[in-house]
Amino acid sequence: MQVMKVTSPTDDSKTPAVKYMEENLIGDLNYYRAEKLTKKLLEKGLITERQYGLLMDENKRTFRPFLAEIM
């Protein structure tokens, strides 16, 4: 007969799926913050519509938001 000690998982033992979701959520949050900042720059007239589009494209490449299509 084998006896196994059952322990609760620690934060270090997160599954790859959990780590992947956390990274996606962080990317989404950073993208959202960058979008808000970029939009404020546009509203204040500090950048043009073209520059806004270029910055948003760069934000998508940089942060790789998981939910960007829905936003």
C-alpha positions in Angstrom: 0.0 0.0 0.0 1.3 3.5 -0.9 0.7 6.6 1.1 0.9 10.0 -0.5 1.0 13.3 1.3 -1.5 15.7 -0.1 -0.5 19.3 -0.1 -2.0 22.5 -1.4 -0.3 24.0 -4.5 1.9 27.0 -4.1 1.9 30.0 -6.3 5.1 28.8 -8.0 3.3 25.7 -9.2 0.8 27.4 -11.4 -0.1 25.5 -14.5 1.0 26.8 -17.9 -2.6 27.7 -18.8 -2.9 29.9 -15.7 0.4 31.6 -16.5 -0.7 32.1 -20.1 -4.0 33.7 -19.0 -2.2 36.0 -16.6 0.1 37.1 -19.3 -2.8 37.8 -21.6 -4.6 39.8 -19.0 -1.5 41.9 -18.3 -1.1 42.5 -22.0 -4.7 43.5 -22.3 -4.4 45.9 -19.3 -1.3 47.5 -20.7 -2.9 47.8 -24.1 -6.0 49.5 -22.6 -3.8 52.0 -20.7 -1.8 52.8 -23.8 -5.0 53.2 -25.8 -6.4 55.7 -23.2 -3.2 57.7 -23.2 -3.0 57.8 -27.0 -6.7 58.8 -27.2 -6.0 61.7 -24.8 -3.1 62.9 -26.9 -5.4 62.9 -30.0 -8.2 64.7 -28.1 -5.8 67.4 -27.0 -4.5 67.9 -30.5 -1.0 66.8 -29.7 -1.0 64.1 -32.4 -2.8 63.7 -35.7 -5.3 61.0 -36.7 -2.6 59.3 -38.7 -0.2 59.4 -35.8 -3.0 58.0 -33.6 -3.4 55.1 -36.0 0.3 54.4 -36.2 0.6 54.4 -32.4 -2.4 52.1 -32.0 -0.8 49.7 -34.5 2.4 49.8 -32.5 0.5 49.2 -29.3 -1.1 46.1 -30.7 2.3 44.8 -31.8 3.9 45.6 -28.4 1.2 44.4 -26.0 -0.4 41.7 -28.1 -3.8 42.2 -26.4 -5.9 39.0 -26.2 -9.2 40.8 -26.3 -8.3 43.7 -28.6 -10.7 42.5 -31.3 -13.6 42.7 -28.8 -12.5 46.1 -27.5 
